[in-house]
Amino acid sequence: MGKLSLSNTMSLDGYVAGPDQSEENPLGIGGMELHEWFFPLKAFREMHGEEGGEVNASSGVVEDRRANIGATIMGRNMFGPVHDPWPDESWRGWWGEDPPYHDPVFVLTHHPREPLEMQAGTTFHFVSGPERLIIGRFCAIAAGVRFLLPGANHADRGPSTFPFGTFGSPWDSTMDLVLSAPSRGDTVVGNDVWFGYEALVLPGVKIGHGAVIAAASVVASDVPPYAVVAGNPARVVRRRFDSVDVDRLLRAAWWDWPAATITTHARTIMAGTPAELERIARQIGRLAD
């Protein structure tokens, strides 16, 4: 099984780019300064077809990052400064006709575009789709929780589901089939949902407010509000409240209250009753009809 690795440069205060990206400032204003450690290296210069360069303690980091890469995934801003629908196909990336990847590159975007074949084995595939992962407020997500999105689906149109096109030439002509898996829609997580350790949520699932997902569960179908589910596939093992109290909680919707109100009533939210939250919501004018 392949492994997915994240490679990024981040400042000590949590920034990976500067503001106001443009063609003149690919990483935003001041963003290039984050990578000044990288540009002088021999490994960086080799990636761009140049000679010379430094070898130092950072060289091993770059070499490890480049080892055993079969494909690259990037966001649309990393490909270029063009936003919204593509006005045309004149933008071909920051790197000229020989980008430093030399493997398939998958650009995540909401706007479709035909694959762009470059030199030395780099082909940009524009993976588009309307599906989103939507997570509500005050959710608790334990370590190892995973959400599979539709892009992980394999097409099931013939005898084999193997994604030949993701491995590049000479199979890249089949990428249209790889990307033809049907959509299951958005994956939607309500508010105040608790996910246990290593739970797995499959594409297109809707999880109601206040639900609890037990550790290692595989959520393959919708979960009602305030239900506790467990197992593979996950099934309802109990209801946290009866239907009357669930209705009270949904109408009170404490997660939408102002922050100061939530702070004032935090103990009631944690240890009170649905009737008490309903009463507070009515007092502050937040009780839904």
C-alpha positions as CSV (number, residue, x, y, z in Angstrom):
1,M,0.0,0.0,0.0
2,G,1.3,3.5,-0.9
3,K,2.0,6.1,1.7
4,L,0.9,9.8,1.7
5,S,3.5,12.2,3.0
6,L,3.0,15.9,3.7
7,S,5.9,18.2,2.8
8,N,5.8,21.9,3.8
9,T,7.8,24.7,5.2
10,M,6.2,26.6,8.1
11,S,7.3,29.6,10.1
12,L,7.4,29.3,13.9
13,D,4.2,31.3,14.1
14,G,2.3,29.0,11.8
15,Y,2.5,30.6,8.3
16,V,3.3,28.7,5.1
17,A,2.8,31.6,2.7
18,G,2.4,35.4,2.6
19,P,-0.7,37.4,1.7
20,D,-1.7,38.6,-1.8
21,Q,-0.4,35.8,-4.0
22,S,0.3,37.0,-7.6
23,E,2.5,36.0,-10.5
24,E,5.2,38.3,-9.1
25,N,4.8,36.8,-5.6
26,P,4.1,33.1,-6.1
27,L,4.0,32.5,-2.3
28,G,2.5,35.8,-1.4
29,I,4.3,38.9,-0.2
30,G,7.3,37.7,1.9
31,G,6.5,34.1,1.4
32,M,9.7,33.3,-0.5
33,E,11.7,34.2,2.7
34,L,10.4,30.9,4.2
35,H,12.4,29.0,1.6
36,E,15.7,30.8,1.7
37,W,17.2,27.7,3.4
38,F,16.2,25.6,0.3
39,F,17.2,27.7,-2.7
40,P,21.0,27.5,-2.3
41,L,21.1,23.7,-2.0
42,K,22.6,21.4,-4.6
43,A,19.5,19.3,-4.4
44,F,17.2,22.2,-5.2
45,R,19.4,23.3,-8.1
46,E,19.4,19.7,-9.5
47,M,15.6,19.6,-9.4
48,H,15.6,22.7,-11.7
49,G,18.3,21.4,-14.1
50,E,21.1,23.6,-12.6
51,E,24.6,22.8,-11.5
52,G,26.4,23.6,-8.3
53,G,24.9,24.4,-4.9
54,E,25.6,23.8,-1.3
55,V,25.6,20.5,0.6
56,N,24.8,20.9,4.3
57,A,22.6,19.5,7.1
58,S,19.4,20.5,5.2
59,S,20.4,18.4,2.2
60,G,19.4,15.2,3.8
61,V,15.9,16.6,4.5
62,V,15.4,17.4,0.8
63,E,16.8,14.1,-0.4
64,D,14.5,12.2,2.0
65,R,11.5,14.2,0.8
66,R,12.2,13.4,-2.8
67,A,12.8,9.7,-2.4
68,N,10.3,7.1,-3.7
69,I,7.7,9.6,-4.9
70,G,5.2,8.1,-7.4
71,A,2.9,11.1,-7.7
72,T,2.4,14.6,-6.2
73,I,-0.8,16.2,-4.9
74,M,-1.0,20.0,-4.8
75,G,-3.6,22.7,-4.3
76,R,-4.6,25.0,-7.1
77,N,-2.6,28.0,-5.7
78,M,0.6,25.9,-5.8
79,F,0.0,25.4,-9.5
80,G,-0.7,29.1,-10.2
81,P,-2.3,32.4,-9.3
82,V,-5.4,31.9,-11.4
83,H,-8.5,31.8,-9.3
84,D,-12.2,31.0,-10.1
85,P,-13.0,29.3,-13.5
86,W,-10.0,29.1,-15.9
87,P,-10.3,32.0,-18.3
88,D,-8.2,29.9,-20.8
89,E,-5.4,27.3,-20.7
90,S,-2.5,29.7,-21.2
91,W,-1.3,29.3,-17.6
92,R,1.0,26.3,-17.5
93,G,2.4,26.5,-14.0
94,W,5.3,28.4,-12.3
95,W,8.1,26.2,-13.6
96,G,8.2,26.4,-17.4
97,E,8.0,23.4,-19.7
98,D,10.1,21.1,-17.5
99,P,8.6,21.2,-14.0
100,P,10.7,19.5,-11.3
101,Y,8.2,16.6,-10.6
102,H,8.8,14.1,-13.4
103,D,5.8,12.1,-12.2
104,P,2.0,12.6,-12.4
105,V,0.8,15.7,-10.5
106,F,-2.8,16.0,-9.2
107,V,-4.0,19.5,-8.8
108,L,-7.1,19.8,-6.6
109,T,-9.5,22.4,-7.9
110,H,-13.2,23.1,-8.2
111,H,-12.9,24.0,-11.9
112,P,-12.2,21.2,-14.4
113,R,-9.5,21.4,-17.0
114,E,-7.9,19.0,-19.5
115,P,-4.7,17.2,-18.4
116,L,-1.5,19.2,-19.2
117,E,1.4,17.1,-20.4
118,M,4.8,18.7,-19.9
119,Q,8.4,17.5,-20.4
120,A,10.3,14.7,-18.6
121,G,7.2,12.8,-17.5
122,T,5.3,15.5,-15.7
123,T,1.6,15.6,-16.4
124,F,-0.8,17.8,-14.4
125,H,-4.2,16.2,-13.8
126,F,-6.8,18.6,-12.6
127,V,-9.0,16.8,-10.1
128,S,-12.3,18.6,-9.7
129,G,-15.6,18.0,-8.1
130,P,-18.2,19.7,-6.0
131,E,-17.9,17.4,-3.0
132,R,-16.9,18.9,0.3
133,L,-16.1,17.8,3.8
134,I,-18.2,19.9,6.1
135,I,-17.5,19.7,9.9
136,G,-19.6,21.6,12.4
137,R,-18.7,23.4,15.5
138,F,-17.5,21.9,18.8
139,C,-16.6,18.5,17.3
140,A,-14.1,16.3,19.2
141,I,-11.9,14.3,16.8
142,A,-9.5,11.8,18.3
143,A,-6.2,10.7,16.8
144,G,-6.3,8.5,13.7
145,V,-9.8,9.6,12.6
146,R,-10.0,9.5,8.8
147,F,-12.5,10.9,6.3
148,L,-12.5,9.3,2.8
149,L,-13.6,11.7,0.1
150,P,-15.0,10.7,-3.3
151,G,-11.5,11.3,-4.9
152,A,-10.5,8.1,-3.2
153,N,-13.1,6.0,-5.0
154,H,-12.1,3.7,-7.9
155,A,-14.2,3.6,-11.0
156,D,-16.2,0.3,-11.3
157,R,-17.0,0.4,-15.0
158,G,-15.5,-2.9,-16.2
159,P,-13.6,-6.0,-15.1
160,S,-10.9,-4.2,-13.2
161,T,-11.0,-1.3,-10.7
162,F,-7.2,-0.8,-10.8
163,P,-6.4,2.9,-11.3
164,F,-3.9,2.5,-14.1
165,G,-3.8,6.1,-15.1
166,T,-2.5,7.3,-11.7
167,F,0.9,5.7,-12.5
168,G,1.6,7.9,-15.5
169,S,2.9,7.0,-19.0
170,P,2.0,4.9,-20.9
171,W,-1.2,4.5,-18.9
172,D,-2.0,8.2,-18.4
173,S,-4.5,8.0,-21.4
174,T,-6.9,6.2,-19.0
175,M,-7.1,9.1,-16.5
176,D,-10.6,9.9,-17.7
177,L,-11.7,6.5,-16.5
178,V,-9.9,6.9,-13.2
179,L,-11.7,10.1,-12.5
180,S,-15.1,8.8,-13.6
181,A,-16.2,7.3,-10.3
182,P,-19.7,8.5,-9.4
183,S,-20.1,11.2,-6.8
184,R,-21.7,10.5,-3.4
185,G,-22.1,14.1,-2.5
186,D,-20.8,16.1,0.4
187,T,-19.7,14.4,3.7
188,V,-21.4,16.4,6.4
189,V,-20.7,16.3,10.1
190,G,-23.1,18.1,12.4
191,N,-22.2,20.1,15.5
192,D,-21.0,18.6,18.8
193,V,-20.0,15.2,17.3
194,W,-17.5,13.1,19.1
195,F,-15.2,10.8,17.0
196,G,-13.4,8.0,18.8
197,Y,-9.9,6.8,18.1
198,E,-9.3,5.7,14.5
199,A,-12.9,6.0,13.3
200,L,-13.3,5.9,9.5
201,V,-16.0,7.9,7.7
202,L,-16.8,6.9,4.1
203,P,-17.8,9.4,1.4
204,G,-21.2,11.0,1.3
205,V,-22.1,10.2,4.9
206,K,-24.3,12.6,6.9
207,I,-23.7,12.6,10.7
208,G,-26.3,14.3,12.9
209,H,-25.7,16.8,15.7
210,G,-24.6,15.4,19.0
211,A,-23.7,11.9,17.6
212,V,-21.0,9.8,19.1
213,I,-18.8,7.6,16.8
214,A,-17.1,4.8,18.8
215,A,-13.4,4.0,18.3
216,A,-12.5,2.1,15.2
217,S,-16.0,2.3,13.8
218,V,-16.5,2.4,10.0
219,V,-19.3,4.8,9.2
220,A,-20.8,3.8,5.9
221,S,-24.3,5.2,6.3
222,D,-26.0,8.3,7.8
223,V,-26.0,8.7,11.6
224,P,-29.1,10.2,13.3
225,P,-28.7,13.1,15.7
226,Y,-27.7,12.1,19.2
227,A,-27.1,8.5,18.3
228,V,-24.2,6.4,19.5
229,V,-22.8,4.1,16.7
230,A,-20.2,1.4,16.8
231,G,-18.8,-1.4,14.7
232,N,-17.9,-2.2,11.1
233,P,-20.2,-1.1,9.5
234,A,-21.2,1.3,12.3
235,R,-24.7,0.7,13.7
236,V,-26.8,2.5,16.3
237,V,-26.1,0.9,19.7
238,R,-28.2,3.4,21.7
239,R,-29.8,6.8,21.6
240,R,-28.5,9.4,23.9
241,F,-31.9,11.0,24.4
242,D,-35.5,10.2,23.5
243,S,-37.1,11.8,20.5
244,V,-38.7,14.6,22.5
245,D,-35.4,15.6,24.1
246,V,-33.6,15.4,20.7
247,D,-36.2,17.8,19.3
248,R,-35.5,20.2,22.3
249,L,-31.7,20.0,21.7
250,L,-32.0,20.6,17.9
251,R,-34.3,23.6,18.5
252,A,-32.0,25.0,21.2
253,A,-28.9,24.6,18.9
254,W,-26.6,25.8,21.7
255,W,-23.6,25.7,19.3
256,D,-25.0,28.7,17.5
257,W,-25.3,30.8,20.6
258,P,-22.9,33.8,21.0
259,A,-19.6,32.9,22.6
260,A,-20.3,34.8,25.8
261,T,-23.6,33.0,26.2
262,I,-22.0,29.6,25.7
263,T,-19.3,30.5,28.3
264,T,-22.0,31.6,30.8
265,H,-23.9,28.3,30.4
266,A,-21.0,25.9,29.8
267,R,-21.9,23.8,32.9
268,T,-25.5,23.4,31.8
269,I,-24.4,22.5,28.3
270,M,-22.1,19.8,29.7
271,A,-24.2,18.5,32.5
272,G,-27.7,20.0,32.3
273,T,-30.9,18.6,30.7
274,P,-32.4,19.3,27.2
275,A,-35.2,21.1,28.9
276,E,-32.8,23.5,30.6
277,L,-31.1,24.3,27.3
278,E,-34.5,24.8,25.7
279,R,-35.4,27.2,28.4
280,I,-32.2,29.2,28.0
281,A,-32.6,29.3,24.2
282,R,-36.1,30.7,24.7
283,Q,-34.9,33.4,27.1
284,I,-32.2,34.6,24.7
285,G,-34.5,34.5,21.7
286,R,-32.6,31.6,20.1
287,L,-35.2,28.8,20.2
288,A,-36.1,27.6,16.7
289,D,-39.7,27.2,15.7
